[in-house]
Amino acid sequence: MNKITSHIYMTNGLRGTGILSTNVYYITDTKLTIIDTGYKGKLSQISRDIKKLGYSLSDVENIVLTHYHIDHTGNLLKLKQITGANIIAHIDDVPYIEGRLPHPCPKALKHLKFMERFWNPDPVDVDVKVKDGDILPILGGIKIIHTPGHTLGSISLHIQQEDALIIGDLLANTFKLSLPSREFTVDIKEEIQSINKIADMKFNIVCFGHGLPLMKNANDGVKQFSVKLKKYHS
């Protein structure tokens, strides 16, 4: 497990957890908050991480989802059943998380029927439906930033006390800053607009769904990437 700040930790792995897995984040406070849950089969690792932090599964109060994709929600149902935690997600992603709408399957996988079944995780009811600008009463206040594009309801989390931003799959940092896969992104133009949105914010650290965090002057790195995008797509 990697320590990002005194209150933010993430699962340990090669270059974050790379393109074939997903980072899970832990926010420590009087209770514990989990950000995203990884692919199915990561429950044992999550349980070990929680114990290393000095908590038990019963201490998990919130599970926040940056978006509904299976690599971020794979262990959601089991964690909900074990912990009883509040499930928190943007209102636009709620129908997919709750199973009222099917997850859009990437075109490249449509001919693989078994992949379509894999792509749809177990439905879970969302307890707290958030929107842009909402403040979660965690660690002095975590601000919800609606950053659609990858999915309609993708969010970033501004943890102001830690001067950090957790952005899910808005960007990746497996080898260098990059856009998420177009196959898995609903609207790439809206994705770029969301990147421009966070590029105008102030933060020192940025944490990704895939890849290592930027630990210093991260807003400068994101801003430079945003400028390159504008030149490329102008």
Secondary structure in CASP SS format (residue, H / E / C, confidence):
PFRMAT SS
TARGET T0000
AUTHOR 0000-0000-0000
METHOD secondary structure of the structure
MODEL  1
M C 1.00
N E 1.00
K E 1.00
I C 1.00
T C 1.00
S C 1.00
H C 1.00
I E 1.00
Y E 1.00
M E 1.00
T C 1.00
N C 1.00
G C 1.00
L C 1.00
R C 1.00
G C 1.00
T C 1.00
G C 1.00
I C 1.00
L C 1.00
S C 1.00
T C 1.00
N C 1.00
V C 1.00
Y E 1.00
Y E 1.00
I E 1.00
T E 1.00
D C 1.00
T C 1.00
K C 1.00
L E 1.00
T E 1.00
I E 1.00
I E 1.00
D C 1.00
T C 1.00
G C 1.00
Y C 1.00
K C 1.00
G C 1.00
K C 1.00
L H 1.00
S H 1.00
Q H 1.00
I H 1.00
S H 1.00
R H 1.00
D H 1.00
I H 1.00
K H 1.00
K H 1.00
L C 1.00
G C 1.00
Y C 1.00
S C 1.00
L H 1.00
S H 1.00
D H 1.00
V E 1.00
E E 1.00
N E 1.00
I E 1.00
V E 1.00
L C 1.00
T C 1.00
H C 1.00
Y C 1.00
H C 1.00
I H 1.00
D H 1.00
H H 1.00
T H 1.00
G C 1.00
N C 1.00
L H 1.00
L H 1.00
K H 1.00
L H 1.00
K H 1.00
Q H 1.00
I H 1.00
T H 1.00
G C 1.00
A C 1.00
N E 1.00
I E 1.00
I E 1.00
A E 1.00
H E 1.00
I C 1.00
D C 1.00
D C 1.00
V H 1.00
P H 1.00
Y H 1.00
I H 1.00
E C 1.00
G C 1.00
R C 1.00
L C 1.00
P C 1.00
H C 1.00
P C 1.00
C C 1.00
P C 1.00
K H 1.00
A H 1.00
L H 1.00
K C 1.00
H C 1.00
L C 1.00
K H 1.00
F H 1.00
M H 1.00
E H 1.00
R H 1.00
F H 1.00
W H 1.00
N C 1.00
P C 1.00
D C 1.00
P C 1.00
V C 1.00
D C 1.00
V C 1.00
D C 1.00
V E 1.00
K E 1.00
V E 1.00
K C 1.00
D C 1.00
G C 1.00
D C 1.00
I E 1.00
L E 1.00
P C 1.00
I C 1.00
L C 1.00
G C 1.00
G C 1.00
I E 1.00
K E 1.00
I E 1.00
I E 1.00
H E 1.00
T C 1.00
P C 1.00
G C 1.00
H C 1.00
T C 1.00
L C 1.00
G C 1.00
S C 1.00
I E 1.00
S E 1.00
L E 1.00
H E 1.00
I E 1.00
Q H 1.00
Q H 1.00
E H 1.00
D C 1.00
A E 1.00
L E 1.00
I E 1.00
I C 1.00
G C 1.00
D C 1.00
L C 1.00
L C 1.00
A E 1.00
N E 1.00
T C 1.00
F C 1.00
K C 1.00
L C 1.00
S E 1.00
L C 1.00
P C 1.00
S C 1.00
R H 1.00
E H 1.00
F H 1.00
T C 1.00
V C 1.00
D C 1.00
I H 1.00
K H 1.00
E H 1.00
E H 1.00
I H 1.00
Q H 1.00
S H 1.00
I H 1.00
N H 1.00
K H 1.00
I H 1.00
A H 1.00
D C 1.00
M C 1.00
K C 1.00
F C 1.00
N C 1.00
I E 1.00
V E 1.00
C E 1.00
F C 1.00
G C 1.00
H C 1.00
G E 1.00
L C 1.00
P C 1.00
L E 1.00
M C 1.00
K C 1.00
N C 1.00
A H 1.00
N H 1.00
D H 1.00
G H 1.00
V H 1.00
K H 1.00
Q H 1.00
F H 1.00
S H 1.00
V H 1.00
K H 1.00
L H 1.00
K H 1.00
K H 1.00
Y H 1.00
H H 1.00
S C 1.00
END
